[in-house]
Amino acid sequence: MAVAQTALDTKRYDRQIRLWGMETQLRMSTTRVLICGAGGLAAEVAKNLVLAGVGHVTLQDHARVTADDLSRGGQFLLGDAEVGASRAEASLPFLRGLNPTVTVDACTDDARAATAEHLAQFDLVIATELHFDDVLKLGALVRAARELHTETPAKRARVAAADEGGHVPARRRVHLFAAGAVGLYGWAALDLGEYVYSVTTKKKGADGEETSETS
């Protein structure tokens, strides 16, 4: 195991490790997540990911903080002093204070202008506050990013670590979660890629011998 258990703050994550195990927690510590949009829904998602110990969280939002964000937008990461500042950058101090073991940064580019090369840096893209047409466009870019996922310098380094027996799989796919909330209503859509699986059926013959068939 290339990533030692002592590399994790096991006291901080004790309850989670008891729930889903050390292997899962270690994998989470190497995961990179991009959250598009820095409104109320994104604030809740980012808070939960940071507390859970996801290794790297990036908030991407080109908008600036408005009074509406504070009064009815549900953006609890911000205060009156942040009005007029970048929503993504102004959200960082609160998130970083939740868990110093997680890297949290910001991107102030418009998520609607994202490229496949940009998305290929991440394992999971979470889209919020996007119109349905923009979600479809982002989904197409995520699928293109899967083909580039091991071609970026960061990914090549992680693949090399995996090849040496590390925790990071030799190939990871970029996944997309898209969600929105309107009052008491919400929606979500997932694009986890294509997977091939097989089913093995065991049968007993007339002579009592057991055979297996895989389809």
Disulfide bonds with the S-S distance in Angstrom:
none
